[in-house]
Amino acid sequence: MSLQELQEEIARLSPEDRAKLRAHMDSLDIFSDPQAMREWTLANRAAAAGAVVSRDEAIAKLKAGGRHLD
């Protein structure tokens, strides 16, 4: 699923479901890691500028930065 598809799905959620999703995301370790969030923000900006990064490339970059993802 691309970032755009994910954003479209989130936009369709009710405010209550968005709040539940936000609470769940806040409970995940990766979202409390400033470096991971910085990398994600930069990747989102690059994607918005047309530099699309595949899921596998994004995971490889996070793992190279010492992140463990299941």
C-alpha positions in Angstrom: 0.0 0.0 0.0 1.4 3.4 -1.0 1.5 6.4 1.4 -1.2 8.0 -0.7 -3.5 5.0 -0.5 -2.9 4.9 3.3 -3.8 8.6 3.6 -6.9 8.1 1.5 -8.0 5.2 3.8 -7.3 7.2 6.9 -9.4 10.1 5.5 -12.4 7.8 5.2 -12.3 6.8 8.9 -14.7 8.3 11.3 -13.2 10.8 13.8 -13.6 8.1 16.5 -11.7 5.5 14.5 -9.0 8.1 13.7 -8.6 8.7 17.4 -8.3 5.0 18.1 -5.7 4.7 15.3 -3.8 7.6 16.7 -3.8 6.1 20.2 -2.6 2.8 18.8 0.2 4.4 16.7 1.3 6.5 19.8 1.7 3.2 21.7 4.2 1.8 19.1 7.8 2.3 19.9 8.8 3.4 16.4 6.5 6.5 16.7 8.3 7.6 19.9 11.7 7.4 18.3 12.7 10.9 17.0 15.2 9.6 14.5 12.7 7.1 13.0 10.1 9.9 12.8 12.6 12.2 11.1 13.5 9.5 8.6 9.8 8.9 7.9 9.1 12.6 7.5 12.0 13.0 5.0 10.7 9.9 3.1 7.2 11.3 3.0 8.6 14.6 1.6 10.6 12.8 -1.0 7.5 10.8 -2.0 5.4 13.9 -2.3 8.1 15.4 -4.5 7.9 12.3 -6.8 10.8 10.3 -5.4 8.8 7.2 -4.7 10.5 4.7 -2.4 9.3 1.1 -2.3 8.3 -0.5 1.0 11.3 -2.8 0.8 13.6 0.2 0.3 12.1 2.0 3.2 12.5 -1.0 5.5 16.1 -1.5 4.4 16.8 2.1 5.3 15.2 1.7 8.7 17.1 -1.5 9.3 20.4 0.1 8.2 19.7 2.7 10.9 19.5 0.0 13.5 15.7 -0.3 13.6 14.2 -3.8 14.1 11.0 -4.2 12.2 8.8 -7.3 12.1 
